[in-house]
Amino acid sequence: MEILPFLVWPFVASLILTGIHAYLGVHVVERGVIFVDLALAQIAALGATIAILIGMDPHGQGAYWLSLAFTFIGAAIFAFARTRRGHIPQEAFIGIAYAVASAAAILAMSKATGETEHLKDMLVGNILAVDRHEVIKTAILYGAIGIFHYIFRHKFLLISTNPAEAEARGMSIRFWDFLFYASFGFVVTSSVAIAGVLLVFCYLIVPSVGAMLFADRVGRRLAIGWTMGTLVSALGVYFSVLMDLPTGAAIVCTFGAVLVVMFFIHLLFFHGHKSSAPGGASSVPEPKDTLVPGSR
């Protein structure tokens, strides 16, 4: 019981991460750019390394804004890498950007060996180290990004789910893609510093994938994703205390275990039920709900 007050702010931080990342994960999965957060995180790390090389405080505002500037460059690259014909998958450009940023960070770190521990802290993260001030600051930032996405939700969802229709309506795909990846960069740059790359990736992808097992519409996916993220965060923190384990790793493993359970529930109660419909109804596919921008 004595350690519970110490875990309050890490748990609140995990709830904030769940709120924004479960939503962004819907877009990422629909776009098929699963590893975009890893690439942007590595680009942000490259910016942090450059900041160290030029003598900035790795935990200061200057290093943060320089990392963010590098992330915006990555956002521009990903936005313009989306070709009209799609003959080159966007994921290929994301993978190349990740590899080049990683190599460049290694080269930069070779010239700043005394400060590599700070870069490791940013990449690995330590969610137990967050305090009240950092949680409130993160909540304000993510709240502003959430409002931005809510205002333009129809445009973002249409581009993610039906880019051909968005283009037919005269929308600038690259412009709105840049806005999406730029706002995504704000989230990734801040989240990775708090929770590390692996945990941020799980908050982004796992709730969305789990929700896709049971829902097709955006509103239902978000409800399932937010519920899953909240429960997994609570279980992960509990297991970390009970077994004296690193909190971030415990939450990541709990995400994996819960997703496996959800997959088997889907196979037993949903997939099997549809395939065993009487009268051979399974041979005629039922109409499937599609993602409708703004649906609930």
Number of C-alpha atoms within 10 A of each C-alpha: 5 6 8 11 9 14 20 16 21 25 21 19 26 27 21 20 26 25 23 20 30 29 24 22 25 24 24 20 19 16 17 13 19 18 18 26 26 19 24 31 33 30 31 34 29 27 24 27 29 22 20 23 17 10 11 17 16 20 14 10 11 14 22 21 16 20 28 26 18 22 29 23 19 26 24 18 17 23 21 14 18 18 13 11 7 9 8 12 14 19 18 12 18 22 16 12 20 22 15 15 22 17 14 18 21 15 13 18 19 11 13 16 10 10 15 18 10 16 20 13 15 25 22 18 22 18 23 19 13 21 15 13 10 14 18 15 11 19 19 12 14 22 15 13 17 17 11 14 19 13 11 12 15 15 18 23 23 20 24 22 19 16 18 13 12 18 14 9 9 8 16 12 21 18 12 16 20 20 18 19 24 23 21 21 27 20 23 29 24 20 27 27 24 28 28 23 20 18 25 26 23 21 30 30 23 23 30 30 18 22 25 19 18 17 18 15 18 23 17 16 25 23 17 21 29 24 17 23 28 21 15 27 28 18 16 24 25 19 17 17 16 9 9 10 15 16 23 25 17 22 27 20 15 20 24 14 13 16 20 13 12 16 15 12 15 16 14 11 10 13 14 12 13 14 13 12 11 9 7 9 12 13 10 7 9 9 6 7 9 12 20 16 19 16 12 12
